[in-house]
Amino acid sequence: MTRVKEILKERGITLNELAETLGVSRQALSRQVQGKMLIETAEKIAAALDVPLWQLFADPVVVSNDGTKLLCPHCGQPITIEVK
């Protein structure tokens, strides 16, 4: 399960609006959001929502309020991620 619907709600965007931005039908996008999503689709959704790809799949408990970093589910401290 992805966090796409949660991110849409946080940003005040509807699934219809995202589908229109991506140039796909709402039904097709809804099926992908609820089921198996191709990595190419996930990348397009992340780009359209202006979020890192990992945020679509992260547990909401470990994503900080500003959505820029992961939080440790045990201590609540930020986890630094370096991309090489």
C-alpha positions in Angstrom: 0.0 0.0 0.0 1.3 3.4 -0.9 0.9 6.8 0.8 -0.3 8.5 -2.4 -3.8 9.2 -1.1 -2.4 10.5 2.2 0.0 12.8 0.3 -2.8 14.0 -1.9 -4.9 14.9 1.1 -2.0 16.7 2.7 -1.5 18.8 -0.4 -5.2 19.4 -1.1 -5.1 17.6 -4.5 -7.7 15.1 -5.7 -7.0 11.8 -7.4 -8.7 13.2 -10.5 -6.4 16.2 -10.6 -3.3 14.0 -10.3 -4.6 11.7 -13.0 -5.2 14.7 -15.3 -1.6 15.9 -14.6 -0.3 12.5 -15.4 -2.5 12.1 -18.5 -4.2 8.9 -17.3 -7.7 8.1 -16.3 -8.7 8.3 -12.7 -9.8 4.7 -12.8 -6.4 3.5 -14.1 -4.5 5.6 -11.5 -6.8 4.4 -8.7 -6.1 0.8 -9.6 -2.3 1.4 -9.5 -2.5 3.3 -6.2 -4.4 0.6 -4.6 -2.6 -2.4 -6.1 0.7 -3.2 -7.7 2.3 -0.1 -9.1 5.0 0.0 -11.8 8.2 1.8 -10.8 7.8 4.1 -13.8 4.3 5.1 -12.6 5.6 5.6 -9.0 8.4 7.8 -10.4 5.8 9.9 -12.3 3.5 10.2 -9.3 6.4 11.3 -7.0 7.6 13.9 -9.6 4.0 15.2 -10.0 3.6 15.5 -6.2 7.2 16.8 -5.8 8.1 14.2 -3.2 11.0 11.7 -3.1 10.0 8.3 -4.4 10.6 6.7 -1.0 7.8 8.8 0.5 5.2 7.0 -1.6 6.0 3.7 0.3 7.2 4.8 3.7 5.2 4.1 6.8 3.5 7.4 7.7 4.8 7.1 11.3 8.4 7.4 10.2 7.9 10.4 7.8 8.5 13.8 9.5 5.8 16.5 9.4 7.6 18.4 6.8 8.1 15.2 4.7 11.8 15.8 4.1 13.3 13.1 6.3 12.6 9.8 8.0 12.1 9.5 11.7 13.2 6.5 13.7 10.0 4.7 14.8 11.7 3.8 18.1 13.2 7.1 19.3 11.6 9.7 17.0 15.0 11.1 15.9 15.7 12.0 12.3 17.4 9.4 10.2 20.0 10.8 7.7 19.9 9.2 4.3 22.8 9.8 1.9 22.3 9.0 -1.8 25.4 8.1 -3.6 
